[in-house]
Amino acid sequence: MTKQQAIKTEPGVDGAASAEVLASSLAKKGYKAIGRYYSKSDWKRLTQTEAQQLIAAGLTVFTVYEDANNSAAQFSSETGTAQAQEAMRQAQTVIRQPKGTAIYFAVDYDASEQDHDQHIRPYFEAINQAFSEAGSPYKVGVYANGLINQKLLDDKLVDFTWLSQSTGFRNYQEFKDSNKWNILQGPPVRISGTDFDSDTMNLSQGSFGGFTHLVPQGDT
């Protein structure tokens, strides 16, 4: 039995479109988890009502912050601080995401080692500092190619990793074969007219940082 065959997994999806009305359909099709966005762009943001519906259907929700995040120039210490603060605001005051769960941050292109050194590592250092100054309410995850996932693990700047579906990106196969990923993104799927990407959740790594309840109003 190979390493890939030996790990324990469950199926999930992620997407930019609201999945509120599809919650039951997703669950009936066997999906166990769904990834949705925090962002400055309101068209793709997770809402509390949507999160409640997804959880009620039996799905585990995981969140990822992304505005554009698709070139080296968009990553800096300043951007990291700003996006971390906005991600925490949406998680805490809009969704009421439970403490100790994860917020992933997207590196949505084939970033190089130089990009990591000059842009992406400072960006994640700033995220970690912003989270720490806020009392570390959430753990930090990354969505990226294999190279960046591994580099940020080595840097000890992320707790969770999500490998992009782009098989031609740097170190895709190496990181996939390592089984260090918490989430492995797969091919697109269309469900009831809505586009998603498929995901494999690596339960052999334990938690992938998702949540199955919201913090009640008034609790801290």
Backbone hydrogen bonds in HBPLUS format (Angstrom, degrees):
<---DONOR---> <-ACCEPTOR-->    atom                        ^
c    i                          cat <-CA-CA->   ^        H-A-AA   ^      H-
h    n   atom  resd res      DA  || num        DHA   H-A  angle D-A-AA Bond
n    s   type  num  typ     dist DA aas  dist angle  dist       angle   num
A0006-ALA N   A0002-THR O   2.96 MM   4  6.13 137.2  2.14 144.0 156.4     1
A0006-ALA N   A0003-LYS O   3.07 MM   3  5.03 126.5  2.37  93.7 108.2     2
A0007-ILE N   A0003-LYS O   3.30 MM   4  6.49 140.3  2.47 153.9 159.4     3
A0203-LEU N   A0008-LYS O   2.78 MM 195  5.30 125.5  2.08 141.3 155.3     4
A0010-GLU N   A0201-MET O   3.11 MM 191  5.22 137.8  2.29 132.5 143.7     5
A0201-MET N   A0010-GLU O   2.83 MM 191  5.22 175.6  1.83 166.7 166.2     6
A0032-LYS N   A0011-PRO O   2.83 MM  21  5.86 175.7  1.83 156.9 158.2     7
A0012-GLY N   A0199-ASP O   2.83 MM 187  4.71 156.9  1.88 141.0 137.7     8
A0199-ASP N   A0012-GLY O   2.75 MM 187  4.71 143.8  1.87 137.5 128.2     9
A0013-VAL N   A0033-ALA O   3.06 MM  20  6.48 146.4  2.18 138.8 146.8    10
A0035-GLY N   A0013-VAL O   2.83 MM  22  6.31 148.8  1.93 139.3 149.9    11
A0014-ASP N   A0197-ASP O   2.88 MM 183  5.33 141.8  2.03 146.9 156.9    12
A0197-ASP N   A0014-ASP O   2.80 MM 183  5.33 161.3  1.83 158.4 165.0    13
A0015-GLY N   A0035-GLY O   3.25 MM  20  6.56 153.1  2.32 160.2 159.9    14
A0022-LEU N   A0019-ALA O   2.99 MM   3  5.07 141.7  2.14 103.0 115.0    15
A0026-LEU N   A0022-LEU O   2.84 MM   4  6.03 162.1  1.88 167.1 171.3    16
A0027-ALA N   A0023-ALA O   3.12 MM   4  6.38 163.4  2.15 150.0 154.4    17
A0028-LYS N   A0024-SER O   2.87 MM   4  6.08 159.2  1.91 151.1 157.1    18
A0029-LYS N   A0025-SER O   3.02 MM   4  6.19 138.2  2.20 141.6 152.1    19
A0029-LYS N   A0026-LEU O   3.21 MM   3  5.18 128.9  2.49  93.6 106.8    20
A0031-TYR N   A0026-LEU O   3.15 MM   5  5.64 151.2  2.23 160.4 151.8    21
A0030-GLY N   A0027-ALA O   2.99 MM   3  5.24 157.5  2.04 107.5 113.8    22
A0060-THR N   A0032-LYS O   2.91 MM  28  6.25 163.8  1.94 141.2 145.3    23
A0034-ILE N   A0060-THR O   2.84 MM  26  6.29 151.1  1.92 161.9 167.2    24
A0062-PHE N   A0034-ILE O   2.93 MM  28  6.18 155.3  1.99 147.5 149.3    25
A0036-ARG N   A0062-PHE O   2.97 MM  26  6.49 150.7  2.06 158.4 166.4    26
A0064-VAL N   A0036-ARG O   3.06 MM  28  6.32 146.4  2.18 148.0 155.2    27
A0046-LEU N   A0037-TYR O   2.80 MM   9  5.56 157.1  1.85 167.4 159.4    28
A0038-TYR N   A0064-VAL O   2.92 MM  26  5.98 151.7  2.00 138.4 140.4    29
A0066-GLU N   A0038-TYR O   3.08 MM  28  6.55 156.1  2.14 166.0 167.0    30
A0044-LYS N   A0041-SER O   3.41 MM   3  6.20 156.2  2.47 117.7 122.2    31
A0045-ARG N   A0042-ASP O   3.40 MM   3  5.15 155.7  2.46  96.8 103.7    32
A0051-ALA N   A0047-THR O   2.95 MM   4  6.21 164.8  1.97 151.2 155.4    33
A0052-GLN N   A0048-GLN O   2.88 MM   4  6.11 158.1  1.93 151.4 157.2    34
A0053-GLN N   A0049-THR O   3.03 MM   4  6.28 155.2  2.09 146.4 152.7    35
A0054-LEU N   A0050-GLU O   2.92 MM   4  6.18 162.8  1.95 159.0 163.4    36
A0055-ILE N   A0051-ALA O   2.97 MM   4  6.13 164.7  2.00 151.7 155.8    37
A0056-ALA N   A0052-GLN O   2.89 MM   4  6.01 155.9  1.95 144.3 151.7    38
A0057-ALA N   A0053-GLN O   3.09 MM   4  6.27 136.6  2.28 139.9 150.2    39
A0057-ALA N   A0054-LEU O   3.24 MM   3  5.22 131.0  2.49  93.0 105.6    40
A0059-LEU N   A0054-LEU O   3.08 MM   5  5.52 157.7  2.13 154.7 149.7    41
A0058-GLY N   A0055-ILE O   2.91 MM   3  5.16 158.3  1.96 109.1 116.0    42
A0061-VAL N   A0211-PHE O   3.00 MM 150  5.35 165.3  2.02 155.8 151.2    43
A0211-PHE N   A0061-VAL O   2.79 MM 150  5.35 147.8  1.89 144.1 154.3    44
A0104-TYR N   A0063-THR O   2.93 MM  41  6.16 177.7  1.93 146.5 145.8    45
A0065-TYR N   A0104-TYR O   2.65 MM  39  6.08 161.7  1.68 155.6 156.0    46
A0106-ALA N   A0065-TYR O   3.15 MM  41  6.30 166.2  2.17 169.0 166.3    47
A0108-ASP N   A0069-ASN O   2.85 MM  39  5.81 146.6  1.96 166.0 168.8    48
A0074-GLN N   A0071-SER O   3.02 MM   3  5.63 158.8  2.06 117.9 124.4    49
A0075-PHE N   A0072-ALA O   3.04 MM   3  5.61 161.9  2.08 124.9 125.4    50
A0080-GLY N   A0076-SER O   2.92 MM   4  6.07 158.0  1.97 147.2 153.8    51
A0081-THR N   A0077-SER O   2.99 MM   4  6.25 158.4  2.04 152.2 156.6    52
A0082-ALA N   A0078-GLU O   3.06 MM   4  6.29 167.6  2.08 149.6 153.0    53
A0083-GLN N   A0079-THR O   2.83 MM   4  5.95 168.7  1.84 157.3 160.4    54
A0084-ALA N   A0080-GLY O   2.93 MM   4  5.91 154.1  1.99 142.5 150.2    55
A0085-GLN N   A0081-THR O   3.02 MM   4  6.17 161.2  2.06 148.9 153.6    56
A0086-GLU N   A0082-ALA O   3.02 MM   4  6.23 158.2  2.07 146.3 152.4    57
A0087-ALA N   A0083-GLN O   2.84 MM   4  5.90 158.1  1.89 145.3 151.9    58
A0088-MET N   A0084-ALA O   2.95 MM   4  6.15 162.1  1.98 149.1 153.5    59
A0089-ARG N   A0085-GLN O   2.96 MM   4  6.14 153.0  2.04 141.8 149.7    60
A0090-GLN N   A0086-GLU O   3.01 MM   4  6.24 168.0  2.02 153.9 155.7    61
A0091-ALA N   A0087-ALA O   2.91 MM   4  6.05 161.4  1.95 149.5 155.5    62
A0092-GLN N   A0088-MET O   2.82 MM   4  5.81 165.7  1.84 151.0 154.8    63
A0093-THR N   A0089-ARG O   2.88 MM   4  5.67 161.8  1.92 148.7 154.5    64
A0094-VAL N   A0090-GLN O   3.17 MM   4  4.89 139.2  2.34 114.1 125.2    65
A0095-ILE N   A0090-GLN O   2.94 MM   5  6.27 164.0  1.96 169.8 175.2    66
A0096-ARG N   A0091-ALA O   2.77 MM   5  5.57 125.3  2.07 131.4 148.3    67
A0097-GLN N   A0091-ALA O   2.74 MM   6  5.14 158.9  1.78 145.5 150.4    68
A0215-VAL N   A0096-ARG O   2.85 MM 119  5.20 172.4  1.86 152.8 154.3    69
A0100-GLY N   A0137-PRO O   2.76 MM  37  5.93 162.7  1.79 149.4 155.5    70
A0139-LYS N   A0101-THR O   2.83 MM  38  5.91 165.7  1.85 144.3 149.3    71
A0102-ALA N   A0209-GLY O   2.93 MM 107  4.43 177.9  1.93 125.5 126.2    72
A0103-ILE N   A0139-LYS O   3.00 MM  36  6.35 152.2  2.08 162.3 163.6    73
A0141-GLY N   A0103-ILE O   3.01 MM  38  5.77 155.1  2.07 133.8 128.6    74
A0105-PHE N   A0141-GLY O   2.90 MM  36  6.08 137.7  2.08 120.4 127.5    75
A0143-TYR N   A0105-PHE O   3.05 MM  38  6.00 159.3  2.10 133.6 133.9    76
A0107-VAL N   A0143-TYR O   2.71 MM  36  5.83 151.1  1.79 161.5 169.5    77
A0111-ALA N   A0109-TYR O   2.94 MM   2  5.68 130.2  2.19 108.6  93.7    78
A0116-HIS N   A0112-SER O   2.97 MM   4  6.31 153.2  2.05 144.8 152.1    79
A0117-ASP N   A0113-GLU O   2.96 MM   4  6.26 164.0  1.99 151.6 154.7    80
A0118-GLN N   A0114-GLN O   2.95 MM   4  6.05 165.1  1.98 154.9 158.3    81
A0119-HIS N   A0115-ASP O   2.82 MM   4  5.36 151.9  1.89 143.0 149.8    82
A0120-ILE N   A0115-ASP O   2.96 MM   5  6.18 163.5  1.99 142.3 147.8    83
A0121-ARG N   A0116-HIS O   2.81 MM   5  5.41 164.0  1.83 146.3 146.9    84
A0123-TYR N   A0119-HIS O   3.11 MM   4  6.24 148.8  2.21 139.3 148.5    85
A0124-PHE N   A0120-ILE O   2.96 MM   4  6.25 160.2  2.00 153.9 157.7    86
A0125-GLU N   A0121-ARG O   2.81 MM   4  6.01 149.9  1.90 152.8 162.3    87
A0126-ALA N   A0122-PRO O   3.02 MM   4  6.17 152.8  2.09 142.4 148.7    88
A0127-ILE N   A0123-TYR O   3.08 MM   4  6.41 149.4  2.17 140.7 149.4    89
A0128-ASN N   A0124-PHE O   2.98 MM   4  6.14 166.9  1.99 147.8 150.7    90
A0129-GLN N   A0125-GLU O   2.98 MM   4  6.21 152.3  2.05 142.9 150.9    91
A0130-ALA N   A0126-ALA O   2.89 MM   4  6.09 161.6  1.92 150.3 155.0    92
A0131-PHE N   A0127-ILE O   2.89 MM   4  6.14 163.3  1.92 156.0 160.5    93
A0132-SER N   A0128-ASN O   2.88 MM   4  6.00 159.7  1.92 144.8 151.1    94
A0133-GLU N   A0129-GLN O   2.88 MM   4  6.08 160.3  1.91 152.1 156.9    95
A0134-ALA N   A0130-ALA O   3.14 MM   4  6.28 132.0  2.38 136.0 148.0    96
A0134-ALA N   A0131-PHE O   3.09 MM   3  5.10 132.3  2.32  95.3 108.8    97
A0136-SER N   A0131-PHE O   2.67 MM   5  4.78 152.1  1.75 146.1 141.8    98
A0135-GLY N   A0132-SER O   3.02 MM   3  5.13 161.7  2.05 109.2 112.7    99
A0159-ASP N   A0140-VAL O   2.73 MM  19  5.67 169.0  1.74 164.3 166.5   100
A0160-PHE N   A0140-VAL O   3.33 MM  20  6.57 150.1  2.42 139.0 141.6   101
A0142-VAL N   A0160-PHE O   3.03 MM  18  6.45 142.7  2.17 139.5 148.3   102
A0162-TRP N   A0142-VAL O   2.83 MM  20  5.99 134.7  2.04 163.5 169.9   103
A0144-ALA N   A0162-TRP O   3.05 MM  18  6.48 156.9  2.10 170.6 177.5   104
A0164-SER N   A0144-ALA O   2.91 MM  20  5.40 165.0  1.94 142.5 143.8   105
A0149-ASN N   A0145-ASN O   3.07 MM   4  6.25 164.7  2.09 155.6 160.5   106
A0150-GLN N   A0146-GLY O   3.05 MM   4  6.17 167.2  2.07 149.7 152.8   107
A0147-LEU N   A0170-ARG O   3.21 MM  23  5.66 145.4  2.33 129.7 128.3   108
A0151-LYS N   A0147-LEU O   2.90 MM   4  6.09 162.7  1.93 151.2 156.9   109
A0152-LEU N   A0148-ILE O   2.95 MM   4  5.99 167.1  1.97 152.5 155.2   110
A0153-LEU N   A0149-ASN O   3.08 MM   4  6.29 145.9  2.20 142.1 151.5   111
A0154-ASP N   A0150-GLN O   2.90 MM   4  6.16 160.8  1.93 151.6 157.0   112
A0155-ASP N   A0151-LYS O   2.84 MM   4  6.13 143.1  1.98 141.6 152.8   113
A0157-LEU N   A0152-LEU O   3.05 MM   5  5.47 169.2  2.07 163.4 164.3   114
A0156-LYS N   A0153-LEU O   2.96 MM   3  4.96 147.3  2.07 100.1 110.6   115
A0182-ASN N   A0161-THR O   2.88 MM  21  5.35 154.0  1.95 134.8 143.4   116
A0183-ILE N   A0161-THR O   3.10 MM  22  6.52 145.5  2.22 147.6 154.9   117
A0163-LEU N   A0183-ILE O   2.88 MM  20  6.31 152.1  1.95 163.9 159.9   118
A0185-GLN N   A0163-LEU O   2.99 MM  22  5.98 166.8  2.01 161.4 165.8   119
A0167-THR N   A0165-GLN O   2.91 MM   2  5.86 104.5  2.49 119.1 104.4   120
A0169-PHE N   A0166-SER O   3.06 MM   3  5.62 167.3  2.08 119.2 123.1   121
A0172-TYR N   A0169-PHE O   3.31 MM   3  5.79 146.8  2.43 140.7 133.4   122
A0175-PHE N   A0171-ASN O   3.09 MM   4  6.10 166.1  2.11 146.5 150.2   123
A0176-LYS N   A0172-TYR O   2.93 MM   4  6.11 160.5  1.96 154.3 160.8   124
A0177-ASP N   A0173-GLN O   2.86 MM   4  5.96 166.9  1.87 151.8 155.2   125
A0178-SER N   A0174-GLU O   3.08 MM   4  6.22 130.0  2.34 135.1 147.9   126
A0178-SER N   A0175-PHE O   3.19 MM   3  5.00 131.9  2.43  91.2 104.3   127
A0179-ASN N   A0176-LYS O   3.21 MM   3  5.70 154.8  2.27 111.7 118.4   128
A0202-ASN N   A0182-ASN O   2.87 MM  20  4.98 175.0  1.87 141.7 143.2   129
A0184-LEU N   A0200-THR O   2.89 MM  16  5.02 157.2  1.94 143.1 150.7   130
A0200-THR N   A0184-LEU O   2.79 MM  16  5.02 148.2  1.89 136.6 147.4   131
A0186-GLY N   A0198-SER O   2.65 MM  12  4.87 172.9  1.65 140.7 138.7   132
A0198-SER N   A0187-PRO O   2.99 MM  11  5.67 163.6  2.02 139.2 144.5   133
A0189-VAL N   A0196-PHE O   2.82 MM   7  5.31 163.1  1.84 139.1 142.9   134
A0196-PHE N   A0189-VAL O   2.84 MM   7  5.31 164.6  1.86 170.0 170.8   135
A0191-ILE N   A0194-THR O   2.85 MM   3  5.23 163.8  1.88 153.9 151.6   136
A0194-THR N   A0191-ILE O   2.96 MM   3  5.23 163.6  1.99 114.5 119.9   137
A0205-GLN N   A0202-ASN O   3.17 MM   3  5.79 160.9  2.21 112.7 118.2   138
A0206-GLY N   A0203-LEU O   2.92 MM   3  4.96 158.5  1.97 106.3 111.7   139
A0219-ASP N   A0216-PRO O   3.03 MM   3  5.70 165.2  2.05 137.1 140.9   140
